[in-house]
Amino acid sequence: MSGGHGDHGRPRLVLASASPARRALLAAAGIDCETVVSGVDESAVSASGPEALCLVLARMKAQAVAGRLRSAGDAAPEVLVVGCDSVLGFDGETLGKPVDAADAVRRWRAMRGRSGVLYTGHHLVQPATGKQAEGVAATVVHFADLTDAEIDAYVATGEPLAVAGAFTIDGIGGAFLERIEGDHGTVVGLSLPLLRSLLGELGLSIVSLWR
């Protein structure tokens, strides 16, 4: 999977995440990436509100993986690490993954027919130089007015238990999101327009990442 077959100079993107959705989003946009799971304990982190929290977690994930690559001697100049983290701001609360099925049901009963803001923090770092750029993308999500039976059936699939805010847009949950205001990728877990802008801050073009 290493992007280093003789095409040095082309950036090698390392995703500090186990998320198949983020990886698929990048692949669809012509960008191959390697994945290294950060091992950051998200539950131990607190911050003042969803925007600050997702950025702190994204930074921790990216820096943890960058540090690991440096230790392993795998921090060539073309290597870039991106860390992302998503949280939902709803009713003054900051919501990551639900604790259990009962928590997911409770949340959906509160969210149905209403809207929340999905925040995704992004932190991009070049391990060789330590150069970094970061930012948060926010997208308003309008939830459909689900019946209790729909909520129970959705939670029973297990999908809401694995994701921030207890929903996805690129899976079963897509039927339950009436509309969004903002970038669809933010809700998946990575905003391509924001990634383009952060690459620009490091003097790189997203075009150079295309396979």
Secondary structure, DSSP 8 states (H G I E B T S, - for coil): --S-SS-TTS-EEEESS--HHHHHHHHHTTB-EEE------GGG---SSHHHHHHHHHHHHHHHHHHHHHHTT---TTEEEEEEEEEEEETTEEE-S-SSHHHHHHHHHHHTTSEEEEEEEEEEE-TTT--EEEEEEEEEEEE----HHHHHHHHHTSGGGGSGGG--SSSGGGGGEEEEES-HHHHHT--HHHHHHHHHHTT--GGGGB-
